[in-house]
């Protein structure tokens, strides 16, 4: 296994453990056992669990930014919002995993500072994206006024995060989709 493969495998497995068990419920020993590598190999790439957790969130931020950059420039704000909401539906369909922000939010009070910082940065980037999308939608006439876009963005983040949690808890992805439909209606009123 090459160094970059090992580093990526550690990162991928750490994300899986976080999403399935929670940040506080896995250890370097769990990664070592699963990948059949020495814990020293993990420490070589990630000096601490805090560094690893922060890198998991940084990788999520980069994926989001790449996803945003990949969107066709001709998409309308409504289409962009639909794609964003659809992309999160993948987590509603998961029975054994939860989205990263959901699990990190649940464990917030016990997270180390670097991880908290990265989670907060990720949430802010997604909120800024929502604000820009909502502003563009209002400018184009697709979305209506009502509340300030910043408040709507916070509402959307909160609603979808809660919907993802409930969909997982009750094993009914349709709960997430019901909230998505209400979010779409809200921005158009």
Buried (B, 14 or more C-beta within 10 A) or exposed (E): EEEEEBBBBBBEBBBBBBBBBBBEEBEBEBBBEBBEBEEEBBBBBBEEBBBBBBBBBBBBBEEBEEEBEEEEEEEEBBBBBBBBBEEBBEBBEBEEBBBBBBBBBEBEEEBBEBBBEBBEBBBEBBBEBBBBBBBBBBEEEBBEEEEEBBEBBBBBBEBBBBBBBBBBEEEEBEBBBBBBEEBBEBBEE
